């Protein structure tokens, strides 16, 4: 006869002793990958529970994907700290948590005075089975019609006041420089 699973009890929080941090449901964490040469995984903790004695703590993790882990891979407009909140959930041992991090909304990330190692941002949700993104469209800028990448410098054209161009009075510095070079070659 199979042994019945011991009941698990939900926890409000747990303290991860090896990092001396308290983790709550809703926190974003860095998790140890199986291959230590890979970057840490990033997850949002959805639930925490333990066995009847309070040991063997498990977390329900909702994974963030990096652009290169998605179908289609990293694109030019993806920031180096960009993550996608996926529909992929797993139960993991709390012992695999290596630290806490902050995953900002795209808007709040672009307003940070300084970005530290444990800061990330998310502007898309990602369906891991279909490769679909939500939202499926974002505003584009510049003549190159690319979404905003917070890692790349943008400049505003002082002479552009035609609002019919939507967001095209903002240019990536590299595109603006190329436009200036083409203009100078004409003369």
C-alpha positions, 0 to 999 in steps of 0.5 A: 500500500502506498504511503499517504502524503503528509499534509502540508501547511501554508506559511505567511513567510519563511526565513532562508537561513543561508542568506538571512532573508525573510521571503513572503508570497509575492516577493521576487527571488533569485534561484540557483540554476542547476548549471552554476555557469548560467545566470540565476533564475528569477521567480515570483513566489506565489505560495509557501508551505511546509510539512506538518513539523514546519520543515521541508519548506517548498515554494510555488515559483512563477518564472520570469524568462530572459529574452534569450530563453523565449521563442524568438530570442533576444531582440535589439530593443530588449534591455539587458535587465528585461524579463518576461513574466511567464505562465510557467509555475514549479514547486521548488525547495526554498533552499534553492533561493539565493537572494531577493531581487526587485522586478519593476514595471517598465515605467518605474524602471525607467524612472530609477535614479540608479540601477543595481544588480538585483533590479530588473524590469518587466513589460511583457507577460509570456506564454511559454507554450505558444511564444505569445506576448501580452501586450502584443504591441508597444509604442515605437520610437525613432525612424527605426520604429523600435520600441524603447530600450532603456539601455540605449541613449535617446535624444529629442529633436528640438526642431521636430514639433510635428506630433503627427509623427507620434513618438518620432521626435525621439531618436536613438543616439545611434540613429540620430548620428547616422541621420546627421552623417547622411545630411552632412554628406549631402553638402 
